[in-house]
Amino acid sequence: MKKHFLFTPGPTPIPPEALLAMAQPIDYHRSEDAVALIKDVLEKLKHVFQTENDVLFLTSSGTGAMEGAVANLLCNGDKVIVIRSGKFGERWAEICDAYGIDVIPIDVRPGDSVASEAVEAELSDNPDVQAVYATLCETSTGALHDIEALAGRTKHTPTLLVVDAVSALGADDLQMDNWGVDVVVSCSQKGLMTPPGLAFAALNGRAWEAVEQSDLPKYYLDFRKAHESGLKGSVPYTPAVTLLIALQIALNRICDEGIRNTITRHNRMALATRNAVKAIGLPLFATSPANTLTSIRLPEEIDGKAFVKMMRDRHGITYAGGQAELSGKIVRIAHLGWMNENDVIVAISAFERGLAEIGYDVSLGAGIAAAQEVFTKQTS
């Protein structure tokens, strides 16, 4: 009998009570119950975003919120800095290109994290830059960017800091208000333990001033419409109401645990996974790994694409492979959302077994022992 386990950085496993709630008969999205649902979800999202600012939502993938954070903040002829350290940093640049925005790229080697000094240097050379677009966790590589340091470079300037926290919200720390981050975008299917289809954005006062000045075209992704409707417990267009019901349940879990404890849990799982990979004898790919996922550099003799396929087809274990130029070269193991220590043990034991099955010289149990040591020490 095969049992399936999902260890990808999105979609992530969903709590069973959320799945069951989505199986109930659908309700009208303009009803009084829907108004209460939307207001409750938007209030609880503030806790996850660690902000007092209003959060708005769109019925879209996380990319919809990313595009909205370009279309709603900028004007024709604006200049922005984009940190490109992988596929999703590159996506910021591609969206800006689509709107005719002048992009100043800061290219970072995949697996590395941006130095805040590089951003400061570009800001010094280009004081008219409207925004810096960054990622919290570059999901394609597992690298964590120091958003607090970046905010330290921007918050005393007219330049906005816009952060893609699509994969890392709730897993890696992002203190929007305390750090002075202007815009944070995310989505439902990662740390928020809900199926794909909802995107979120939180904007501070400086960002809303930019929204009022923006002259780029927008209709469905108009943040002002979404914000004004949300304050009333409504939406400008038909929402994915069943997903909102699941999200409410997932947010209840996070709020009961407390966002600081949620981040600590993810940090514990990440540390155990990283120590396990090192004990197995493989190198980590990211120089500053995120709590969201662990990326593993594979030896040349291992075909990463074939390995990921074998693990899914033979054992029901789904890891993520590399993307673009990293295809076949890395494996990504997520420890994200509705997961705990036992899930990490399953992910590591299956990884060891898979390596042994393809003939790689691995000491079975070494990774599990390293992970258990982390859990045992931190529990005691």
LUMKOLRO-108315 format. One record per residue (C-alpha): residue in three letters; x, y, z. Coordinates in pm, whole numbers, padded with zeros to 5 digits, always signed. Layout:
// LUMKOLRO-108315
alaXYZ/...
// end
This chain:
// LUMKOLRO-108315
met+00000+00000+00000/lys+00144+00334-00103/lys+00090+00643+00110/his+00167+00984-00038/phe+00374+01250+00137/leu+00413+01603+00002/phe+00742+01783+00071/thr+00726+02057-00191/pro+00738+02433-00118/gly+00384+02468-00250/pro+00129+02335-00259/thr+00179+02209+00095/pro-00027+01964+00306/ile-00366+02091+00422/pro-00513+02023+00770/pro-00795+01768+00745/glu-01049+01997+00912/ala-00985+02253+00636/leu-01040+01989+00370/leu-01363+01882+00534/ala-01485+02241+00558/met-01438+02284+00183/ala-01661+01979+00125/gln-01962+02157+00277/pro-02227+02306+00045/ile-02108+02634-00100/asp-02256+02959+00029/tyr-02326+03294-00136/his-02027+03525-00119/arg-02246+03832-00046/ser-02423+03678+00254/glu-02384+03801+00611/asp-02183+03489+00692/ala-01946+03567+00406/val-01902+03924+00531/ala-01808+03792+00875/leu-01575+03535+00718/ile-01388+03790+00509/lys-01349+04035+00797/asp-01220+03760+01025/val-00970+03630+00769/leu-00834+03977+00694/glu-00794+04053+01065/lys-00612+03726+01134/leu-00381+03783+00837/lys-00246+04090+01016/his-00107+03859+01284/val+00071+03647+01023/phe+00207+03951+00839/gln+00313+04099+01176/thr+00150+04429+01087/glu-00119+04673+01194/asn-00171+04764+00828/asp-00475+04635+00644/val-00425+04322+00435/leu-00612+04274+00110/phe-00670+03960-00092/leu-00714+03867-00456/thr-00848+03550-00611/ser-00529+03453-00792/ser-00197+03283-00745/gly+00083+03467-00567/thr+00196+03604-00901/gly-00126+03807-00913/ala-00024+03988-00595/met+00325+04039-00737/glu+00185+04193-01055/gly-00050+04404-00845/ala+00249+04533-00648/val+00391+04664-00975/ala+00074+04792-01140/asn-00051+04972-00827/leu+00273+05129-00701/leu+00443+05263-01012/cys+00398+05520-01286/asn+00507+05529-01648/gly+00877+05602-01665/asp+00952+05488-01309/lys+01282+05323-01225/val+01314+05027-00988/ile+01582+04799-00847/val+01513+04426-00874/ile+01715+04164-00689/arg+01750+03866-00921/ser+01882+03562-00737/gly+01670+03292-00896/lys+01349+03224-01081/phe+01123+03432-00858/gly+01352+03731-00830/glu+01361+03717-01207/arg+00981+03717-01209/trp+00978+04062-01046/ala+01189+04189-01337/glu+00969+04018-01595/ile+00654+04178-01451/cys+00820+04520-01447/asp+00932+04470-01807/ala+00574+04391-01906/tyr+00467+04732-01772/gly+00754+04919-01937/ile+00931+04996-01609/asp+01303+05078-01614/val+01467+04790-01426/ile+01807+04813-01258/pro+01898+04451-01181/ile+02117+04333-00899/asp+02216+03984-01006/val+02307+03739-00733/arg+02452+03395-00798/pro+02183+03128-00744/gly+02210+02994-00391/asp+02358+03317-00255/ser+02180+03600-00076/val+02202+03966-00167/ala+02433+04195+00027/ser+02247+04500+00153/glu+02553+04708+00062/ala+02491+04628-00305/val+02140+04771-00274/glu+02267+05078-00091/ala+02523+05140-00367/glu+02256+05129-00637/leu+02032+05359-00434/ser+02319+05603-00398/asp+02378+05600-00775/asn+02004+05615-00850/pro+01828+05829-00587/asp+01520+05852-00810/val+01444+05478-00778/gln+01079+05433-00681/ala+01103+05083-00532/val+01328+04789-00453/tyr+01172+04452-00535/ala+01308+04163-00331/thr+01222+03811-00217/leu+01224+03682+00139/cys+01301+03325+00038/glu+01412+03259-00319/thr+01211+02939-00348/ser+01402+02810-00650/thr+01726+02793-00449/gly+01623+02793-00083/ala+01823+03110-00014/leu+01703+03357+00249/his+01749+03730+00196/asp+01807+03965+00490/ile+01496+04177+00457/glu+01558+04358+00784/ala+01894+04482+00649/leu+01736+04586+00319/ala+01464+04777+00504/gly+01737+04954+00696/arg+01867+05085+00362/thr+01528+05202+00228/lys+01306+05315+00515/his+01477+05654+00553/thr+01463+05719+00178/pro+01171+05785-00059/thr+01225+05438-00207/leu+00974+05166-00123/leu+01076+04812-00026/val+00846+04551-00180/val+00892+04191-00065/asp+00776+03867-00221/ala+00699+03646+00081/val+00498+03406-00131/ser+00666+03090-00003/ala+00813+03206+00327/leu+00533+03390+00507/gly+00483+03218+00841/ala+00803+03016+00810/asp+01079+03278+00796/asp+01063+03588+01006/leu+00931+03901+00838/gln+00839+04179+01081/met+00671+04417+00841/asp+00605+04699+01087/asn+00908+04663+01312/trp+01151+04651+01021/gly+00985+04917+00806/val+00890+04704+00505/asp+00648+04892+00279/val+00474+04611+00090/val+00454+04236+00149/val+00281+03993-00087/ser+00205+03627-00035/cys-00043+03352-00118/ser-00248+03067+00026/gln-00076+02741-00072/lys+00251+02765+00120/gly+00282+02841+00490/leu-00088+02925+00510/met-00185+02559+00450/thr-00465+02627+00200/pro-00508+02521-00164/pro-00377+02752-00438/gly-00600+03038-00544/leu-00571+03325-00296/ala-00311+03602-00297/phe-00250+03868-00033/ala-00088+04208-00005/ala-00019+04433+00292/leu+00077+04798+00233/asn+00186+05067+00477/gly+00105+05437+00456/arg+00399+05522+00229/ala+00292+05253-00014/trp-00070+05373-00021/glu+00056+05721-00112/ala+00229+05563-00412/val-00093+05381-00501/glu-00275+05713-00520/gln-00013+05846-00765/ser+00011+05535-00985/asp-00095+05576-01347/leu-00028+05223-01475/pro-00329+05032-01611/lys-00511+04796-01375/tyr-00857+04655-01343/tyr-00890+04315-01177/leu-00569+04372-00980/asp-00669+04719-00854/phe-00554+04730-00491/arg-00781+05022-00406/lys-01091+04830-00506/ala-00981+04522-00313/his-00893+04725-00006/glu-01213+04927+00003/ser-01425+04616-00042/gly-01232+04423+00221/leu-01299+04685+00485/lys-01669+04613+00435/gly-01623+04236+00436/ser-01683+04225+00065/val-01495+04182-00263/pro-01510+04365-00595/tyr-01530+04037-00788/thr-01636+03680-00712/pro-01395+03525-00459/ala-01295+03163-00408/val-01524+03139-00108/thr-01446+02773-00035/leu-01077+02859-00012/leu-01155+03141+00230/ile-01330+02890+00457/ala-01022+02665+00451/leu-00796+02965+00509/gln-00993+03071+00814/ile-00933+02730+00971/ala-00564+02737+00883/leu-00529+03088+01026/asn-00699+02973+01345/arg-00422+02715+01382/ile-00149+02976+01329/cys-00306+03230+01562/asp-00355+02966+01833/glu+00009+02864+01802/gly+00122+03227+01771/ile+00322+03353+01475/arg+00647+03369+01674/asn+00604+03005+01779/thr+00512+02910+01423/ile+00837+03059+01296/thr+01032+02884+01573/arg+00877+02550+01473/his+00983+02602+01113/asn+01332+02699+01224/arg+01359+02377+01427/met+01248+02162+01132/ala+01486+02345+00897/leu+01784+02303+01130/ala+01714+01932+01169/thr+01687+01887+00794/arg+02007+02078+00724/asn+02199+01880+00986/ala+02061+01557+00843/val+02175+01644+00490/lys+02524+01724+00616/ala+02535+01396+00810/ile+02443+01209+00493/gly+02744+01373+00331/leu+02578+01605+00082/pro+02628+01983+00064/leu+02356+02241+00106/phe+02297+02456-00200/ala+02198+02784-00033/thr+02467+02973+00157/ser+02205+03127+00390/pro+01925+02869+00395/ala+01566+02961+00466/asn+01335+02791+00713/thr+01096+02731+00425/leu+01290+02459+00247/thr+01628+02292+00225/ser+01798+02274-00114/ile+02055+01998-00160/arg+02335+02001-00416/leu+02354+01659-00580/pro+02672+01483-00694/glu+02719+01480-01071/glu+02651+01106-01087/ile+02294+01155-00958/asp+02027+01265-01205/gly+01806+01481-00987/lys+01509+01469-01223/ala+01517+01088-01232/phe+01561+01071-00854/val+01261+01295-00782/lys+01048+01094-01026/met+01157+00763-00874/met+01075+00876-00522/arg+00727+00989-00625/asp+00643+00687-00844/arg+00795+00416-00625/his+00750+00551-00274/gly+00485+00823-00291/ile+00736+01079-00165/thr+00719+01410-00350/tyr+01022+01637-00329/ala+01082+01933-00559/gly+01359+01932-00815/gly+01562+02220-00948/gln+01423+02474-01194/ala+01571+02621-01511/glu+01952+02587-01503/leu+01929+02395-01173/ser+01710+02122-01320/gly+01854+01783-01227/lys+02122+01941-01008/ile+01942+01998-00678/val+01662+01848-00472/arg+01444+02074-00257/ile+01278+01940+00057/ala+01018+02168+00211/his+00934+02174+00581/leu+00651+02417+00551/gly+00302+02474+00680/trp+00112+02182+00833/met+00424+01989+00931/asn+00606+01891+01247/glu+00914+01696+01355/asn+00771+01360+01253/asp+00725+01479+00896/val+01093+01572+00882/ile+01190+01223+00999/val+00981+01073+00717/ala+01136+01308+00460/ile+01492+01230+00570/ser+01449+00854+00607/ala+01292+00832+00262/phe+01573+01045+00118/glu+01837+00812+00266/arg+01656+00506+00136/gly+01621+00654-00211/leu+01992+00734-00230/ala+02075+00377-00127/glu+01838+00235-00388/ile+02011+00421-00672/gly+02348+00294-00553/tyr+02481+00603-00377/asp+02708+00525-00082/val+02506+00642+00216/ser+02521+00539+00580/leu+02159+00458+00649/gly+02034+00627+00963/ala+02301+00897+00978/gly+02063+01169+00866/ile+01783+01051+01091/ala+02016+01048+01392/ala+02131+01405+01318/ala+01771+01526+01289/gln+01664+01347+01606/glu+01953+01506+01793/val+01823+01853+01704/phe+01470+01766+01812/thr+01583+01600+02134/lys+01806+01891+02238/gln+01549+02157+02160/thr+01270+01965+02333/ser+01474+01918+02651/
// end
